[in-house]
Amino acid sequence: GDSVTQMEGPVTLSEEAFLTINCTYTATGYPSLFWYVQYPGEGLQLLLKATKADDKGSNKGFEATYRKETTSFHLEKGSVQVSDSAVYFCALIYGQNFVFGPGTRLSVLP
Amino acid sequence: DSGVTQTPKHLITATGQRVTLRCSPRSGDLSVYWYQQSLDQGLQFLIQYYNGEERAKGNILERFSAQQFPDLHSELNLSSLELGDSALYFCASSTTSGSSYEQYFGPGTRLTVT
C-alpha cells in the first residue's frame, strides 16, 4: 500500500542553520504531497504542498520539490529560527488514501 | 485558528466505557476527516465523510463509528474503550473531497482511558 518514510529525528539545529528533512514515498499512482507542521499543543497546519511532478511548494522560507524519479519530497529551509521548533509531517493523499509520515521533531537553539 | 472546533478538549474515562467526540468543520467545508495520533502509531487516518455520506475508511476499529449530520458537524463514537485507545483524536475539514485540497485541522481531543 501507499506509505511515507521520513527521518524521525529529533533534529537539533542552531539558529540560522540550514535545514533538510528527508521524505520519500511509495504510491501506486500520482499522489499530492504535503508538509504539515504541528506546534506544541496545537493541531496540524499546512506548510506547503505540491500536486504534480516537478512542482515546488514554498511557504515561510520553507521549500519542497515533488521529485517523481526519486519519489521524494524533501523539506528545506535556508536559515531556521527558534520559532520553527515544531514537529513536521510529510503526507501523501491519493484517492481515498491519506497517509502521514511519523513526524520529525525539530528543535532550534538560540 | 483553523476554524475547526473540537469538543471536549480533554476526556478521561474508564475501560469499557463509551465516549463521543464532536467536531464542527470550517464554515462551508463539506468534508470531515478523523485521525488518531498516538505515540506508537503516529497519525492514522480513521474515516472521512463528505456532505453526510461516508467517503473513505482507514484504520478504524469496529468499536469506533462516526457520522456527519445535516448541519455538517461530525461525531466520532468510541465504545468498549481499551487502554490502547488513549490518544489525541483530530478532526480536519476541507472544502470538498479531492487529493489536492488542503485539510484544516482542529486542536484535537485528548482521550485518556484508565
Interface residues (C-beta under 8 A of the other chain):
Chain A: P31 S32 F34 Y36 G41 E42 G43 L44 Q45 L46 K49 T51 F89 I93 Y94 G95 Q96 N97 F98 V99 F100 G101 P102 G103
Chain B: S2 V4 Y33 Y35 G42 L43 Q44 F45 Q48 R55 A56 K57 G58 F90 A92 S99 S100 E102 Q103 Y104 F105 G106 P107 G108
